[in-house]
């Protein structure tokens, strides 16, 4: 459990969470449209999980 929490608190994870919250708030208050939010959110999440997948693949290659 502690290891999961440590992984969640990496800079990349924190930035991803903050960006998600900020753009969700902007979408709710009407500053950006739902379509714009979807594009931004998809890009951020795809980058986050893409780098996680790449890191995991590199870890497996080294074993």
C-alpha positions in Angstrom: 0.0 0.0 0.0 2.8 2.4 0.9 4.5 1.7 -2.4 1.3 2.5 -4.3 1.0 5.8 -2.5 4.6 6.7 -3.3 4.0 6.0 -6.9 0.9 8.2 -6.9 2.8 11.1 -5.4 5.3 11.4 -8.2 5.5 14.8 -10.0 4.0 13.4 -13.1 1.0 12.0 -11.3 0.4 15.2 -9.3 0.6 17.3 -12.5 -1.9 14.9 -14.2 -4.3 15.1 -11.3 -4.1 18.9 -11.0 -4.6 19.4 -14.8 -7.6 17.1 -14.7 -9.2 19.0 -11.8 -8.4 22.4 -13.3 -9.8 21.6 -16.7 -12.9 19.9 -15.2 -13.6 23.1 -13.2 -13.1 25.2 -16.3 -15.5 23.0 -18.2 -18.2 23.1 -15.4 -18.1 26.9 -15.1 -18.3 27.3 -18.8 -14.9 28.7 -19.6 -14.2 25.8 -22.0 -16.6 23.6 -23.9 -17.1 19.9 -23.2 -15.4 19.1 -26.5 -12.3 21.1 -25.6 -12.2 19.5 -22.2 -12.4 16.0 -23.8 -9.5 16.8 -26.2 -7.3 18.2 -23.4 -8.2 15.4 -20.9 -7.6 12.7 -23.5 -4.2 14.1 -24.4 -3.1 14.4 -20.8 -4.3 10.9 -19.8 -2.8 9.4 -23.0 0.5 10.9 -22.3 0.4 9.8 -18.6 -0.5 6.2 -19.4 1.8 6.1 -22.4 4.8 7.0 -20.4 3.7 4.6 -17.7 3.5 1.8 -20.3 6.8 2.7 -21.8 8.5 2.8 -18.3 7.0 -0.6 -17.5 8.2 -2.0 -20.8 11.7 -0.7 -20.2 11.7 -2.3 -16.7 10.7 -5.7 -18.1 13.4 -5.4 -20.8 16.1 -4.9 -18.2 15.3 -8.1 -16.3 
